[in-house]
Amino acid sequence: MPSTTSRRFPRTAALIGAAVLAASVAACGSADATPTTAPSAPASAPASATAGVLTIRDPWVKAADKGMTAAFATLVNDGDADVTITGVTTDVSRAEIHEMAMTDGKMAMRQKQGGVVVAAGAQAALEPGGDHLMLMDLTRPVRPGDQLDVTLTFADGRTQTFTAVAKPFTGAQETYAPGHGASPAS
């Protein structure tokens, strides 16, 4: 007949193992920990960053030799509270949140007052001809295939960094120069 000690040991070991596992999972998912860097996807795979305040889908930057360019993505808020992006930074330029809006009967690009709000359980598009992250006074060319780190700042002070891949784009023929809007489509 097996002893009581030998029957309790496997159960005690299992309980200790479960406690250690639970503690390690809790430490990784602490509500106080705010990730500031999202993993970057390989250049051949669609980019998506899920760690942080928002899920960033398909982030990209329009390639440019000098001057200005813009970054785009789909921002997904899986949370239960609205999130407001109030600032943006990169290591290749100063940056602002911009929008395309009607001014004096013409579409014009301007800084977006109040930032970009991503409603709870919804998504917002940063896209050519609409809201976008404006990269101004480039300190170096942004070539197709380059990977740029872009950091978003939120109204509550949190930040989130994602990586966007540069690609050539002639799409809507936007002119990223001060005071200019989208050029007429040809």
C-alpha positions in Angstrom: 0.0 0.0 0.0 1.5 3.4 -1.0 2.3 5.9 1.8 0.3 9.1 2.3 3.5 11.1 1.6 4.0 9.7 -1.9 0.3 10.5 -2.8 0.6 14.1 -1.6 3.9 14.9 -3.3 2.6 14.8 -6.9 -0.4 16.9 -5.9 1.8 19.4 -4.0 4.2 19.6 -6.9 1.3 20.2 -9.3 -0.1 23.0 -7.1 3.3 24.6 -6.8 3.8 24.4 -10.6 0.4 25.9 -11.2 1.1 28.8 -8.8 4.5 29.5 -10.5 2.9 29.5 -14.0 0.0 31.8 -12.8 2.5 34.2 -11.3 4.6 34.3 -14.5 1.6 34.9 -16.7 0.3 37.6 -14.4 3.7 39.4 -14.5 3.7 39.4 -18.3 0.2 40.7 -18.6 0.2 43.3 -15.8 -2.3 46.1 -16.3 0.3 48.6 -15.2 2.7 47.6 -17.9 2.3 49.6 -21.0 4.3 48.3 -23.9 5.9 51.1 -25.9 7.3 49.0 -28.7 5.4 46.7 -30.9 7.1 43.9 -32.8 7.8 44.6 -36.4 6.7 42.1 -39.0 9.1 40.9 -41.7 9.1 43.0 -44.9 7.4 40.2 -46.8 4.5 39.8 -44.4 1.7 42.3 -43.9 2.8 44.4 -41.0 0.6 44.5 -37.9 1.5 45.6 -34.4 -0.8 44.3 -31.6 1.1 45.1 -28.4 0.1 48.4 -26.9 -2.8 50.8 -26.7 -4.0 50.1 -30.3 -3.5 47.4 -32.9 -1.7 49.0 -35.8 -2.5 47.2 -39.1 -0.5 47.6 -42.4 1.7 50.6 -41.4 3.6 52.1 -44.2 5.4 55.3 -45.3 5.5 56.9 -48.7 9.1 56.8 -49.9 10.6 60.3 -50.5 14.1 61.6 -51.3 13.7 64.8 -49.3 11.3 67.3 -47.8 8.1 65.8 -46.6 6.3 62.5 -46.7 3.5 60.8 -44.7 2.8 57.6 -42.7 -0.4 55.6 -42.9 -2.0 52.6 -41.1 -5.3 51.3 -39.8 -5.7 51.9 -36.1 -7.8 49.4 -34.2 -9.1 50.0 -30.7 -10.1 46.7 -29.1 -10.6 48.4 -25.7 -13.7 49.6 -24.0 -12.7 53.3 -23.9 -12.0 55.8 -26.7 -8.3 56.5 -27.4 -7.0 59.9 -28.6 -3.7 60.2 -30.4 -2.3 63.7 -29.7 1.3 63.5 -31.0 3.7 61.6 -33.2 7.5 61.4 -33.4 10.0 59.7 -35.7 13.8 59.5 -35.9 13.9 60.9 -39.5 11.9 64.1 -39.1 9.6 66.2 -37.0 6.0 65.0 -37.3 2.4 66.1 -36.9 -1.0 64.6 -37.2 -2.7 66.0 -40.4 -6.0 65.9 -42.1 -7.4 66.8 -45.5 -10.3 69.3 -45.2 -12.2 71.8 -47.3 -10.9 75.3 -47.0 -12.3 78.1 -49.2 -13.8 75.4 -51.5 -10.6 73.5 -52.0 -9.2 70.4 -50.3 -6.2 71.5 -48.1 -3.9 69.7 -45.8 -3.7 71.0 -42.3 -2.7 70.0 -38.8 -5.6 68.1 -37.1 -6.7 69.9 -34.0 -7.6 67.6 -31.1 -5.7 64.6 -32.6 -7.2 61.4 -33.9 -9.9 59.7 -31.9 -10.3 56.0 -32.2 -13.6 55.0 -30.7 -13.8 52.0 -28.4 -14.3 48.8 -30.4 -13.8 50.6 -33.7 -11.0 51.5 -36.1 -9.7 54.6 -37.8 -7.8 54.9 -41.1 -4.7 56.9 -41.7 -4.7 57.1 -45.5 -3.7 59.2 -48.5 -6.2 61.9 -49.0 -7.4 61.7 -45.4 -6.0 61.8 -41.9 -2.3 60.9 -41.9 1.0 61.3 -39.9 2.9 64.1 -41.6 6.7 63.7 -41.6 8.3 67.1 -42.3 11.9 68.2 -42.9 13.3 64.7 -43.6 16.9 64.4 -42.3 17.6 61.6 -44.8 15.9 60.0 -47.8 13.2 57.4 -47.1 13.8 54.7 -49.6 11.4 51.8 -50.6 12.0 49.0 -48.1 13.3 51.2 -45.3 11.8 50.6 -41.9 10.9 53.6 -39.8 10.0 53.6 -36.1 7.0 55.8 -35.4 5.9 56.7 -31.9 2.3 57.7 -31.1 1.6 59.8 -28.0 -1.9 59.4 -26.5 -4.0 62.0 -24.5 -3.4 60.1 -21.3 0.4 60.3 -21.7 1.0 56.7 -22.8 3.1 56.0 -25.9 3.3 53.2 -28.5 6.0 52.6 -31.1 5.4 50.7 -34.3 7.5 50.1 -37.4 6.3 51.2 -40.8 7.9 50.0 -44.1 8.5 52.6 -46.8 7.1 52.0 -50.3 6.7 53.9 -53.5 3.3 55.4 -54.0 1.8 57.6 -56.6 -1.8 57.0 -55.7 -3.8 60.1 -55.1 -1.0 62.4 -56.2 -0.8 64.3 -52.9 1.6 67.1 -52.6 3.2 67.0 -49.1 4.3 70.6 -49.1 3.1 73.4 -46.7 -0.2 74.8 -47.8 -0.9 72.3 -50.5 -3.6 69.8 -50.8 -4.3 66.9 -53.2 -3.5 67.5 -56.8 -6.3 67.0 -59.3 -6.4 63.4 -60.6 -5.3 63.0 -64.1 
